[in-house]
């Protein structure tokens, strides 16, 4: 079912996210007839542009980056408009009123509007206030939805302050806190894999699972984001949002219904059940590290502290690994190991479920470990690793694999994360968007790590192109376990 007619207003329309992700996502939805029958996209930014200039810039970008061409591209670009305003000046928002009125009339939207904040976080509280000052948040004439990019706050207190500010002008049902990891097909498929298969759900607990690891590895450094990243680090940039949300999807209980409230209720329960971190735990089960000088392939890599925009004495981590636990009936005693880092050997995000070994002493001596590997990116799919008899005499086992890849499907029309989330927001489906209680639960859990960092906790070094500091291997090895290293 296609969404209702609406107008999509993108604040920060001259920025990188709009060019790389948002406009391509909207174009692909348009090409596949998944956008409303009538819609308009209004780009808003401080940069002085007119409709034609904005259209041509987006057109060239779609040709260059997406290989778009022909009548579909030209038809899509006719839906693009632009309005220059000072986004920090409340009075300047008056310019939006006649533009939106005209677009709502031309495209028969009945006032339905999506506001996308593709801006610096400093504007996340200002834009809703300015919209409200001109009645642009009012749902008496059409629904109004506000999509907010991460980071949602810098710590627990700033998240609460931002939440309070936005809620002063928009209701919770209007707010869509976007985390593009939740839009990935394989993350959503976690729930179907678990809850629709009697093969897995009875085993998805402390009785059969030994440990779970979640990895988000990147092969790049901070690139041109040094100034932003130095005030963030791996904990804020990846762990607090993306990885904790994935953990919640792995660990949640089955929802009563497949709807936004039921799904997000179960996510919140998991996040509230995370075992609180204290200094003793962090000293032995947290590893923070920063990449130094080295080579990745044929590329010479500068140490993090020499990256543009990074302080010469920076203690910001580019790698983190943590052991954590969930205090509930299903997961009591099962350790979760989470790691993320830059300049690692491979780019991938995956969840690995390590099952316990068979109790029979004859067969468990040399048997391969049973693993379920859920690949979130880039090669989306699911793999099972288990043991079968090695050909020949005896009963020695060797590891074999069964793999499924989305790319192998004959009718492969998997939506990208931004395509899925933009479409859901237009349909009013908040299932894959973070709710306020989950955001606060994540920040509350992360607070001890931030305090540990602020008090100059131990920061290690690692070589670019390695799997991170050896201390991370030692941390997981204390319990007789190892990280999975894909080849």
Secondary structure, 3 states (H helix, E strand, C coil): CCCCCEEEEEECCCCHHHHHHHHHHHHHHHHCCCCCCCEEEEEEECCCCCHHHHHHHHHHHHHHHHCCCHHHHHHHHCCEEEEECCCCCHHHHHHHHHHHHHHHHHCCCCCCEEEEECCCHHHHHHHHHHHHHCCCCCCCCCCEEEEECCCCCCCHHHHHHHHHHHHCCCCHHHEEECCHHHHCHHHHHHHHHHHCCHHHHCCCCCCCEEEEEEEEECCCCCHHHHHHHCCCHHHHHHHHHHHHHHHHHHHCCCCCCCCHHHHHHHHHHHHHCECCCCHHHHHHHEEEEEECCEEECCEEECCHHHCCCCCCCCCCCCEEEEEECECCCCCCCCEEEEEEECCCCCCEEEEEEEECCCCCCCCCCCCCCCEEEEEEECCCEEEEEEEEECCCCCCCEEEEEEEEEHHHCCCCCCCCHHHHHHHHHHHCCCCCCECHHHHHHHHHHHHHHHHHHHCCCCCEEECCCCCCCHHHHHHHHCCCCCCCCCC
